[in-house]
Amino acid sequence: MNRILTVLLFFSLTSSFVIGQNNSITKKTSAIAFTVNAPGTTGAWDDPETVDFDESMDGICADENGNCTITAAVGEATNIGVPVTITFSSSMTIGLEYGILFLSGSKILGEDHDVKIQFSTPEIFEFEDNNEVSNITIENGSLTLHNNNTVKGCTFI
């Protein structure tokens, strides 16, 4: 009996949980950060050689060549269910065909790089609550902002 209580006590002290609106228990997580180093539009990568492990939600944004694209970074965070902070390794132009939804608390930061996101047709970057977008150029697209978002130093063409 003492072993069970010790295990339960240890588990409750080392894990934090949030009770959702539907009273389900989910593990509390924080944001993850990725540096986009490739302008492509790959998805969150899953290696078919490792069928026991879904790499599209392992917290690592890299395909078989080590590339991390903006779509893979957002896909990885969405699959895990956490906000993402995205920075860029260098200046780049990213061509996208579809809009992207960023979960609440996400950031996309161009920082000191010349980052341009070009949509092939008019599309939308959609941001839930409490997000930040800074220092990027968006061509042929727009932002949909929900509550308490910050947009600074961006250009829309």
C-alpha positions in Angstrom: 0.0 0.0 0.0 2.8 2.4 0.8 4.4 1.8 -2.6 1.2 2.8 -4.4 0.9 6.0 -2.3 4.6 6.8 -2.9 4.1 6.3 -6.7 0.9 8.4 -6.7 2.6 11.2 -4.7 5.7 11.2 -6.9 3.5 11.3 -10.0 1.4 14.2 -8.7 4.5 16.2 -7.7 6.4 15.8 -11.0 3.5 16.3 -13.4 1.2 19.3 -13.9 -2.1 18.9 -15.5 -4.9 21.2 -16.6 -8.6 20.3 -16.4 -10.2 21.3 -19.7 -13.7 22.6 -20.2 -15.0 19.1 -20.9 -13.3 17.9 -17.6 -10.7 15.9 -19.5 -7.2 16.0 -18.1 -4.4 17.1 -20.4 -0.7 17.5 -19.7 0.3 21.2 -19.4 2.9 22.2 -22.0 4.7 25.3 -23.1 5.7 26.8 -26.5 8.3 25.2 -28.7 10.8 27.2 -30.8 12.1 26.4 -34.3 14.5 28.2 -36.6 13.3 27.9 -40.2 16.4 27.2 -42.4 14.7 26.2 -45.7 12.2 28.2 -47.8 10.2 25.1 -49.0 6.8 24.0 -47.9 7.2 20.5 -46.5 4.9 19.0 -43.9 5.8 17.9 -40.4 8.1 15.0 -41.3 7.4 11.4 -40.3 10.0 8.8 -41.3 8.4 5.7 -42.7 11.3 3.6 -41.3 10.2 4.4 -37.7 6.6 3.2 -37.7 6.5 3.0 -33.9 7.1 6.7 -33.5 5.3 9.6 -35.2 8.0 12.1 -35.9 5.4 14.7 -37.0 4.9 15.4 -33.3 8.3 14.7 -31.7 9.2 18.4 -31.1 12.0 18.4 -33.8 11.5 20.3 -37.0 13.7 18.6 -39.5 13.2 16.4 -42.6 15.5 13.7 -43.7 17.9 16.4 -44.9 17.8 18.5 -41.7 15.6 21.2 -43.3 13.0 23.0 -41.3 10.3 24.9 -43.3 7.7 27.2 -41.9 4.9 24.8 -42.7 6.7 21.9 -41.0 7.4 24.1 -37.9 3.7 25.1 -37.6 2.6 21.6 -38.4 4.8 20.1 -35.7 3.5 22.6 -33.1 -0.1 22.1 -34.1 0.3 18.3 -34.0 1.6 18.6 -30.4 -1.0 21.2 -29.6 1.4 24.0 -28.4 2.3 27.5 -29.6 5.4 28.0 -31.7 8.1 30.6 -31.8 9.5 30.8 -35.3 12.8 32.6 -36.2 14.7 32.4 -39.5 18.4 31.3 -40.0 18.8 33.8 -42.9 17.0 36.1 -45.3 14.7 34.1 -47.5 11.6 34.2 -49.7 9.0 31.5 -48.8 6.4 30.6 -51.4 3.1 29.2 -49.9 0.0 27.9 -51.6 -2.2 27.8 -48.5 -2.9 29.9 -45.4 -1.5 29.0 -42.0 -3.2 28.9 -38.5 -1.0 29.8 -35.6 -2.1 28.6 -32.1 -2.6 31.1 -29.3 0.7 32.4 -27.9 2.7 31.8 -31.1 5.4 34.2 -32.5 6.8 34.6 -36.0 9.9 36.9 -35.8 11.8 38.1 -38.8 14.3 39.8 -36.6 17.3 41.1 -38.6 16.6 39.0 -41.7 14.8 40.0 -44.9 11.9 37.4 -44.8 9.3 37.5 -47.4 6.3 35.2 -47.5 4.6 35.0 -50.9 1.2 33.4 -51.4 0.5 32.1 -54.9 -3.2 33.2 -54.4 -4.6 35.5 -51.8 -4.4 33.6 -48.5 -4.5 34.3 -44.8 -2.2 33.9 -41.9 -4.6 33.4 -39.0 -3.5 34.0 -35.5 -5.5 33.0 -32.4 -5.0 35.0 -29.2 -1.8 36.6 -27.8 0.5 36.2 -30.8 3.3 38.3 -32.2 4.3 38.9 -35.8 7.3 41.1 -36.5 9.6 42.2 -39.3 8.3 40.1 -42.2 6.9 41.0 -45.6 3.7 39.3 -46.7 2.9 39.3 -50.4 -0.6 38.5 -51.7 -1.8 37.6 -48.3 -3.4 39.1 -45.2 -3.5 38.5 -41.4 -6.6 37.5 -39.5 -6.1 38.5 -35.8 -8.2 37.4 -33.0 -7.6 38.9 -29.5 -4.5 40.7 -28.1 -2.1 40.2 -31.0 1.0 42.4 -31.8 2.1 43.2 -35.3 5.1 45.4 -35.8 7.5 46.2 -38.6 5.6 44.2 -41.2 5.0 45.1 -44.8 2.0 44.0 -46.9 2.3 44.0 -50.7 
